[in-house]
């Protein structure tokens, strides 16, 4: 299954719907070098290649998926999603520059309060990948490994 990775990205302009739900937009991922803190306190730099991030099949995996409030300790599936579900992503994620942008509908009252009252302002796309040792330089940034 590989290693679990996630990135925090700020949400943009939450708006209430007539039903009391919340619509938000966010850049959910990007190509580039990501820093991960190792157990010993050092940083591991991993590259997400543009050809992987912007692959049409990869982008489609972000369409119409469950949204959770924080990362569950287990991967989502048909048997456990209702335990964590607070909303869903839109059907049309899109590439904008080096990012993928998506919309979300938040349907859970507590999560809406977390965003609107408590100031929660970031989303984090969690995923599993293989981290392949292959140091190099991408756009002037050094990296230790490539995510696949």
DOGUVEX-272204 format. One record per residue (C-alpha): residue in one letter; x, y, z. Coordinates in steps of 0.001 Angstrom, whole numbers, plus 500000, padded with zeros to 6 digits. Layout:
# DOGUVEX-272204
AXYZ...
***
This chain:
# DOGUVEX-272204
X500000500000500000X502959502367500338X503330505284502746X500578507699503769X501105511329502781X499050514496503264X499453518197502565X497676521132504236X496272523767501899X494138526825502779X490460526853501772X489042529813499871X485810531723500404X483367529471502286X479751530230501303X476549528997502922X473866527323500804X470086527670501249X470116524279502995X472693525445505555X475550523492503978X478876525109503225X480560525356499808X484316525875499774X487052525872497153X490653524854497638X493773523898495787X493924520273496937X497318519244495624X500200520334493447X503299519139491709X506565519891493453X508834519063496342X507158518342499695X508921518250503059X508139515516505605X509434515421509164X511177512149510017X511094510598513481X514669511758514125X513757515403513406X515359515600509959X513459516530506809X512800514164503913X512069515935500623X509836514091498156X508963515098494604X505478514706493127X506085514784489389X503776516964487236X503078514043484889X501694512074487856X499728514902489521X498190516126486264X497461512726484763X493779512704483757X493057509480485655X494739510866488766X492675514069488641X489463512041488252X490174510251491553X489465513573493297X485931513923491838X482878513166493968X484768511661496898X483963511736500625X485325514579502739X486305514002506378X487132516362509237X490782515421509832X492421512239508571X490822509019509832X493179506405511238X491988503933508603X491545504200504820X487962504958503788X485889502241502143X482230501339501650X482043499805505127X483389502734507181X482839505964505232X479624506948507043X481576506973510308X483776509848509014X481769511564506257X481223515345506630X480672516200502955X481875515474499447X484081516909496742X482777518380493502X482669516525490219X485090518733488273X488532519125489822X490730521128487479X494364521963486816X495259525590487428X498956526331486923X500852523805489096X497801523048491276X494613520986491214X491588522944492449X488322521435493667X485084522459495330X483629520822498422X480191520707499968X480334520373503751X477102518900505133X478078518283508771X477037520975511253X480046520512513568X482505520797510674X480687523903509381X481077525424512868X484761524424512909X485247526410509679X482956529388510235X483300529922514006X486460528148515141X488571529302512187X489474525969510604X490862527055507259X492823524220505690X492107521042503768X494461518135503463X494337515538500733X495521512212502140X496878509505499874X499085506450499772X502131506331497528X505418504576497019X508413506697497968X511296505773495685X514851506733496660X516021508889493758X517713512137494823X517811515013492381X516904518619491674X513544519834490315X513019523516489463X516030524383491617X514790522390494635X516643519374495940X514719516201496752X515573512831498278X512839510655496758X510042510583494184X506418509767495054X504637507307492774
***
